[in-house]
Amino acid sequence: MENNKPIIGVLLGDPSGIGPELVSKLLNHQESEKANVIVIGEKNILHEANKLTGNNSKLEYVESYEQVKFNVNNKFFLDITKGKNHSYKLSECSSESGESVLNALEYALDLAKSKKIDAINFGPFNKTSMKLGGSKYQDELHLMADRLNVKNFFCEFNVIDNFWTARVTSHIPIKEVPQHIKKENIIKPIKLINQTMKLNGIKSPRVAVQALNPHAEFGDEEKTEIIPAINEAKNLGINADGPLPCDTSFITSFKNKNHDCIVGMYHDALQSGLKAFGFDRGITVQGGLPVPITTPAHGTAFDIAGKNIANIEPTLQSFKTAVQMSKNKINE
């Protein structure tokens, strides 16, 4: 925290996608004035994005954190180019793009570990490019958790209009989901989303829990695993409710505003509803990490890269959430 503003590390995202365009637009939006901003990456990537958007980011360029002085200026570009002036091809996966992302992310995580930045907000990554670039992790969340030495439970939260979702299982085949639906696995995201929403300013989150089976009837997981997990959450003082049938849960909870969040059993039971109600506003929060890390929920959108038509709204919302969470965390 400097000048009563949190320090947000901003990453450009995959240089072959829409991330740099979105960061260029963010830096010229009034919302970026509400924090001290350090953009971490290669200057040529942002210069190309600024040519596309017609923006002038008005950043002070430095080559090390020690050169950052938040007094007159609240926006810096920490250039990690190291003599490289690479031009990245748009709209395709590549090892070069993946390496660029990994270098910037590693730098930002090092700053977060040493408490030199209060949060990270990043433009969309491409998992294929990251793996081509050398990542051995299934996704960026597992990379971040490892680099930040996280030993506790962590998971991805998806958010629209401050309505949050968490899931017990994520990127696994449907046929494997039932074997993971155990009380001890269900209670972990319930506890974490309750804790994280409090950090985002909701004093007593109303937590809905989805069923696994159609209408919460055609199977026994609700009786044997899900309801016991809900009851345990209640005993811990969590305002938990359910199990709600998946097919009406978003109408009950989101549209009718009966809950603040939903914990679901598997990926599509949550993502289908969330994206139907607000794909153009969705953000992702990396839950369970010691520092707030946020990003827009959409991908790198190779089909519109370089066209200057990317919607900035999810990026703005993810930046706002990073600022709010970092303020509350500092004041804990």
MARKETI-418654 format. One line per 10 residues: number of its first residue (from 1); their letters; for each residue x, y, z of C-alpha. Coordinates in steps of 0.5 Angstrom, whole numbers, padded with zeros to 4 digits. Layout:
% MARKETI-418654
NUM> A> X Y Z  ...
***
This chain:
% MARKETI-418654
1> MENNKPIIGV> 0000 0000 0000  0003 0007 -0002  -0001 0014 -0002  -0007 0010 0001  -0008 0006 -0005  -0006 -0001 -0006  -0001 -0003 -0011  -0003 -0008 -0017  0001 -0012 -0021  -0002 -0012 -0028
11> LLGDPSGIGP> 0000 -0017 -0033  -0001 -0016 -0041  -0003 -0023 -0042  -0002 -0028 -0048  0001 -0023 -0053  -0002 -0027 -0059  -0009 -0025 -0056  -0013 -0019 -0054  -0010 -0019 -0047  -0005 -0013 -0049
21> ELVSKLLNHQ> -0011 -0009 -0052  -0015 -0010 -0046  -0009 -0007 -0041  -0008 -0001 -0046  -0015 0000 -0045  -0015 -0001 -0038  -0009 0004 -0037  -0013 0009 -0040  -0019 0008 -0036  -0021 0012 -0030
31> ESEKANVIVI> -0021 0006 -0026  -0014 0005 -0026  -0013 0011 -0022  -0016 0008 -0016  -0009 0004 -0015  -0002 0004 -0016  -0001 0000 -0022  0006 -0004 -0024  0005 -0007 -0031  0010 -0012 -0032
41> GEKNILHEAN> 0012 -0015 -0038  0016 -0013 -0045  0015 -0006 -0047  0014 -0008 -0055  0008 -0012 -0053  0004 -0006 -0050  0007 -0001 -0055  0004 -0005 -0061  -0003 -0005 -0057  -0003 0002 -0056
51> KLTGNNSKLE> -0002 0003 -0063  -0008 -0001 -0064  -0012 0002 -0059  -0010 0009 -0060  -0008 0010 -0053  -0002 0013 -0049  -0001 0010 -0043  0003 0015 -0040  0007 0010 -0036  0014 0011 -0033
61> YVESYEQVKF> 0018 0006 -0035  0023 0002 -0030  0028 -0004 -0031  0027 -0006 -0023  0022 -0005 -0018  0027 -0001 -0014  0026 0005 -0019  0019 0005 -0017  0017 0011 -0013  0010 0012 -0012
71> NVNNKFFLDI> 0009 0020 -0011  0007 0024 -0017  0006 0018 -0022  0002 0012 -0020  0003 0008 -0026  0010 0004 -0028  0012 -0001 -0033  0017 -0005 -0030  0020 -0008 -0037  0023 -0015 -0037
81> TKGKNHSYKL> 0025 -0015 -0044  0032 -0016 -0043  0034 -0013 -0050  0029 -0018 -0053  0025 -0014 -0058  0020 -0020 -0061  0014 -0019 -0065  0009 -0024 -0063  0004 -0027 -0069  -0003 -0026 -0067
91> SECSSESGES> -0008 -0031 -0066  -0004 -0037 -0066  -0001 -0041 -0060  0006 -0041 -0059  0012 -0043 -0055  0014 -0036 -0055  0008 -0033 -0053  0008 -0038 -0047  0015 -0036 -0045  0013 -0029 -0045
101> VLNALEYALD> 0007 -0030 -0040  0011 -0035 -0036  0017 -0030 -0035  0012 -0024 -0033  0008 -0028 -0028  0014 -0031 -0025  0016 -0024 -0024  0010 -0022 -0021  0009 -0028 -0016  0016 -0026 -0014
111> LAKSKKIDAI> 0014 -0019 -0012  0008 -0022 -0009  0012 -0027 -0004  0016 -0021 -0002  0010 -0017 -0001  0012 -0011 -0006  0005 -0012 -0009  -0002 -0013 -0006  -0005 -0016 -0012  -0004 -0019 -0019
121> NFGPFNKTSM> -0009 -0017 -0025  -0008 -0021 -0031  -0010 -0021 -0038  -0012 -0028 -0041  -0007 -0033 -0041  -0007 -0039 -0046  -0006 -0046 -0043  -0003 -0049 -0049  0002 -0043 -0051  0004 -0044 -0043
131> KLGGSKYQDE> 0005 -0051 -0044  0009 -0050 -0050  0013 -0045 -0047  0015 -0050 -0041  0010 -0050 -0036  0009 -0057 -0033  0002 -0055 -0029  -0005 -0057 -0031  -0007 -0049 -0031  -0004 -0042 -0028
141> LHLMADRLNV> -0008 -0043 -0022  -0004 -0049 -0020  0003 -0046 -0022  0001 -0040 -0018  -0001 -0044 -0012  0006 -0048 -0012  0010 -0042 -0013  0007 -0038 -0007  0008 -0045 -0003  0000 -0046 -0002
151> KNFFCEFNVI> -0001 -0052 0002  -0008 -0051 0004  -0014 -0052 -0001  -0015 -0047 -0007  -0020 -0047 -0013  -0022 -0042 -0018  -0028 -0038 -0017  -0032 -0035 -0023  -0036 -0028 -0021  -0041 -0024 -0025
161> DNFWTARVTS> -0044 -0018 -0022  -0041 -0020 -0015  -0045 -0027 -0015  -0039 -0032 -0014  -0039 -0039 -0016  -0034 -0045 -0013  -0034 -0052 -0015  -0032 -0059 -0012  -0029 -0062 -0018  -0026 -0058 -0025
171> HIPIKEVPQH> -0023 -0060 -0031  -0024 -0068 -0030  -0028 -0072 -0034  -0036 -0073 -0032  -0035 -0080 -0031  -0030 -0079 -0025  -0034 -0073 -0022  -0038 -0078 -0017  -0032 -0081 -0014  -0030 -0074 -0012
181> IKKENIIKPI> -0037 -0072 -0009  -0035 -0073 -0001  -0037 -0069 0005  -0030 -0067 0006  -0029 -0065 -0001  -0035 -0061 -0001  -0034 -0057 0005  -0027 -0054 0003  -0030 -0050 -0003  -0036 -0048 0002
191> KLINQTMKLN> -0031 -0045 0007  -0027 -0042 0002  -0032 -0038 -0002  -0035 -0036 0005  -0028 -0033 0007  -0026 -0030 0001  -0033 -0027 0000  -0032 -0024 0007  -0025 -0021 0004  -0029 -0018 -0002
201> GIKSPRVAVQ> -0034 -0014 0003  -0040 -0019 0004  -0041 -0020 0012  -0045 -0026 0012  -0045 -0029 0005  -0051 -0033 0003  -0048 -0040 0000  -0052 -0044 -0004  -0050 -0051 -0005  -0052 -0055 -0012
211> ALNPHAEFGD> -0054 -0062 -0012  -0051 -0067 -0016  -0057 -0071 -0019  -0063 -0069 -0023  -0068 -0065 -0019  -0063 -0067 -0013  -0067 -0074 -0013  -0064 -0079 -0018  -0058 -0082 -0013  -0056 -0082 -0006
221> EEKTEIIPAI> -0050 -0077 -0006  -0055 -0071 -0004  -0057 -0075 0003  -0050 -0079 0004  -0045 -0073 0002  -0048 -0066 0000  -0053 -0065 0006  -0048 -0067 0011  -0043 -0062 0008  -0048 -0057 0009
231> NEAKNLGINA> -0050 -0059 0016  -0043 -0058 0018  -0042 -0051 0014  -0048 -0049 0018  -0045 -0052 0025  -0039 -0047 0023  -0043 -0041 0023  -0044 -0041 0015  -0050 -0039 0012  -0051 -0045 0008
241> DGPLPCDTSF> -0057 -0047 0004  -0059 -0053 -0001  -0058 -0058 -0004  -0061 -0054 -0010  -0063 -0058 -0017  -0058 -0055 -0022  -0063 -0054 -0027  -0066 -0048 -0023  -0061 -0046 -0018  -0059 -0040 -0022
251> ITSFKNKNHD> -0066 -0037 -0023  -0067 -0039 -0015  -0060 -0036 -0013  -0058 -0031 -0018  -0064 -0028 -0022  -0068 -0028 -0016  -0063 -0026 -0011  -0064 -0031 -0006  -0056 -0032 -0005  -0049 -0029 -0006
261> CIVGMYHDAL> -0046 -0035 -0009  -0046 -0042 -0011  -0042 -0048 -0010  -0043 -0054 -0015  -0041 -0061 -0016  -0038 -0060 -0023  -0035 -0055 -0028  -0041 -0055 -0033  -0047 -0055 -0028  -0044 -0048 -0026
271> QSGLKAFGFD> -0041 -0045 -0032  -0047 -0046 -0036  -0051 -0042 -0032  -0046 -0037 -0030  -0044 -0036 -0038  -0052 -0035 -0040  -0053 -0030 -0035  -0047 -0026 -0036  -0041 -0028 -0040  -0040 -0021 -0042
281> RGITVQGGLP> -0039 -0019 -0035  -0035 -0025 -0032  -0029 -0025 -0028  -0024 -0031 -0025  -0021 -0030 -0018  -0016 -0035 -0016  -0018 -0037 -0009  -0014 -0040 -0003  -0008 -0036 -0005  -0004 -0031 0000
291> VPITTPAHGT> -0005 -0025 -0005  -0011 -0023 -0009  -0011 -0025 -0016  -0016 -0024 -0021  -0017 -0024 -0029  -0023 -0023 -0034  -0027 -0030 -0035  -0026 -0030 -0042  -0020 -0033 -0046  -0015 -0030 -0051
301> AFDIAGKNIA> -0020 -0029 -0056  -0016 -0031 -0062  -0022 -0029 -0067  -0022 -0022 -0065  -0014 -0021 -0064  -0012 -0014 -0067  -0019 -0012 -0069  -0019 -0007 -0063  -0026 -0009 -0061  -0025 -0013 -0055
311> NIEPTLQSFK> -0030 -0011 -0049  -0026 -0008 -0043  -0032 -0009 -0038  -0030 -0016 -0035  -0022 -0013 -0035  -0025 -0007 -0031  -0029 -0012 -0026  -0023 -0016 -0025  -0019 -0010 -0024  -0024 -0007 -0019
321> TAVQMSKNKI> -0024 -0014 -0015  -0017 -0014 -0014  -0017 -0007 -0011  -0023 -0008 -0007  -0020 -0015 -0004  -0013 -0012 -0003  -0016 -0006 0001  -0020 -0011 0005  -0014 -0016 0006  -0009 -0010 0008
331> NE> -0014 -0008 0013  -0015 -0014 0016
***
